[in-house]
Amino acid sequence: MHCPFCRNPDSRVVDSRTADDGSSIRRRRECPACGRRFTTVETASLSVAKRNGVTEPFSRDKIVSGVKKACQGRPVSDDDLALLAQKVEETVRASGQAEVNALDVGLAILPPLRDLDEIAYLRFASVYQAFDTLDDFEAAIARLREEDAASARSSASEASE
């Protein structure tokens, strides 16, 4: 790390701390040549490979803007969307890859979006799962109903025990 003051190519780490959101490390450094201190922030890079072959940095803001369209007219707050974007980023980073497909990011959005709002989930899924006909929507709705019924049965059996 070059000193921003004297351009010395060496520096020593005086203190390291995790940043507020936990996704980066803040390091306090000191230059052995001039003795001045400066701060660096280190983050693990995560890139998204789009369908057209272009690679760009992962962005929570892009997640929020894409999901916001599906949530239009639904009772979903900006805080809900920010939390969803955080969950998606955690899921994608958990894969351990430095570069992920845009399709994988879209698919990672589906489970937390379903928990947030089922209508928004269907809207978003219709794009990412390439619904072509009404039958595709009906099949997705039938799956949601089956999963909800199975979840309700499971909850009822746990309560009776």
C-alpha positions, -999 to +999 in steps of 0.1 A: +000+000+000+016+033-011+015+062+013-009+088-001+014+116+013+050+107+003+043+077-021+065+054+000+057+018-012+055+005+023+032+010+053+024-008+085-010-017+098-016+000+132-053-011+137-079-033+119-116-032+124-146-047+107-167-019+091-203-013+102-220-036+077-194-064+082-186-066+045-154-047+047-123-042+069-111-008+079-073-006+085-054+023+101-019+024+086+013+043+093+040+052+068+075+043+081+091+070+059+070+101+068+053+089+099+018+100+088-013+078+093-041+070+068-070+047+066-078+021+040-110+001+034-107-035+020-136-053+005-139-087-012-149-080-048-179-098-063-187-095-100-218-104-120-215-119-155-244-107-175-260-126-204-243-104-230-208-114-216-202-081-198-190-083-162-198-057-137-195-053-099-223-067-078-247-039-067-274-041-040-289-010-056-295-029-088-312-057-068-335-031-051-344-013-083-352-046-101-373-059-072-390-026-067-406-029-101-421-063-091-433-047-058-450-018-074-484-013-057-476-038-030-472-031+008-434-034+007-412-007+022-377+005+012-363-011+044-378-044+033-361-041+000-328-032+015-330-062+038-338-084+008-308-071-011-286-079+019-299-114+021-293-119-016-257-106-014-251-130+016-265-159-004-244-151-035-212-145-014-218-178+004-212-196-029-176-186-025-172-175-061-157-141-071-179-140-102-215-152-105-240-153-133-268-127-135-293-156-137-279-170-104-284-136-087-320-135-101-327-170-087-312-160-053-337-132-051-367-156-054-368-172-019-365-140+002-389-123-022-415-150-018-412-146+020-417-109+016-446-108-009-461-136-030-475-114-057-442-096-062-426-131-062-449-142-090-442-110-110-404-114-106-405-152-112-424-147-144-393-129-158-365-151-144-383-184-150-394-173-184-432-178-181-446-179-216-483-188-210-510-186-184-503-223-177-469-213-164-485-188-139-511-214-129-484-240-122-464-215-101-495-206-081-503-243-076-468-248-063-472-219-039-505-233-026-490-267-022-460-254-003-483-232+019-505-262+027-475-284+035-461-256+058-495-252+075-498-290+081-462-291+095-470-262+119-502-278+130-485-312+138-458-294+158-484-275+178-503-307+187-472-324+201 
